[in-house]
Amino acid sequence: MNDVIVEIPRLRAQIDWLLNELMRHEGSEVAISHDYFWAIHDARMVDVFEVPDVTIGQVSETLEFLDVDQERWEGGSATLLGAPIRWLSYLLASVAAELEYGEPRHSDNHA
């Protein structure tokens, strides 16, 4: 199987668009009604024939990791970026779960 190529400028544009839409609907904050979530941070997550280790993650702790540890990987190798990208994905998944399954709190438009 050939590698799937993800173009970073395209990814950035998609993330920017989604976050702009989220701000349009929710304003500058999203209240997440859950702090804990299932987290897969195991190299086996990409092997669909192997059951990965699943653990419990925490939204508040993940926010702290991103805020405090940013200088740790700045200027380092790309390998070091795996953890903060994963943490960001956990936060985005938590926001998505809140939007899809949480209690509606806002009107459709806050622009």
N, C-alpha and C positions, 0 to 999 in steps of 0.2 A: 504494500500500500504506500502511495506517495504521501508526503507530508502535506497537511493542510496549511496554506499560507494565510496568516492574518496580517493585514496591512495596518500598521500602527496609526497612520493618519486617518484611515477609515474608522478604526476602533475609537479613536479620540473624537471624531465627528459624531459617531453614534452615541457615545457617552455624553457629549456636550448637548446633543439634541434631547436625549432622554432627561437629563438633569434640568434643562430649560423647561421642558414640558411639566416635569414634576413641580418645579417652582411656580409655574403658571397655575397649576391646580391646587397645590398645598401651601404656597408661600415659601418662606425661607427655612421652615422646619417641618419635620415629620415626627410625630409622636409614635414611638414603637411600643406597643402594649406588652411585648414580651422581651425579656432580657436574655433568656437562654435559648439555644438552638442546637440542632445536631450539626456537628462539624466533621468533615472528612478532610484531614490534612495528612494524607498518607500517599506515598508515591503510587500505591496500588489503585488509586481512584481512577486511573486511566486504563486499568486492566479490567474490562467488564466481565471477565471470567473468574476473577478473584474477588472475594468479599473484602472490602477495605476495613480498616479500623475506623470506627465511628466514635467520636467523643462528644462531650458537651462543650459548646462555646458560649460566650457571653457578650452581648452587644456592648455593654458599658466597658468591659475589659478590652474588647477589640478597638473601641474608640481610643482608649488610653494607649494601646500599643501603637496605633498610627500616629498619635500626637507626640508621644515621648520618644519613640525609637527612630524617627525619621532621619536624624543625623547619622545613625548607625550605618546605613547602607548608601548614603549619598556619596557619589564618586566611586563606589565599589563595583564589584563585578555584577553582571546580569543575574548570576545565580542568587545573589543576595536579595534581589527584588522579588523572588518567589513568595516569601512570607508576607510582605506588605501587600502584594497584589492579591494573595489569597485572603488576607484580612479584609481588604476592600471588597472582595467578592462576597464575603460573609455579611458585611454591612448592607451591600446592595440586595442580597437575598433576603435579609431581614426587612428591608424597606418594601421589597416586592411582596413578601408574605403579609405585611401589614396592609398594603394597598389591596391585595386580593382577598384577604380573609379577615382583616381587622374591622373594627366598628367605624363606619363613616363619621368623620368629625367636621368636615368642611364642605362648603358649597363647591360647585364645579369650577368656579373661576375666582382667583385671587389677584388677577393682574391689575 
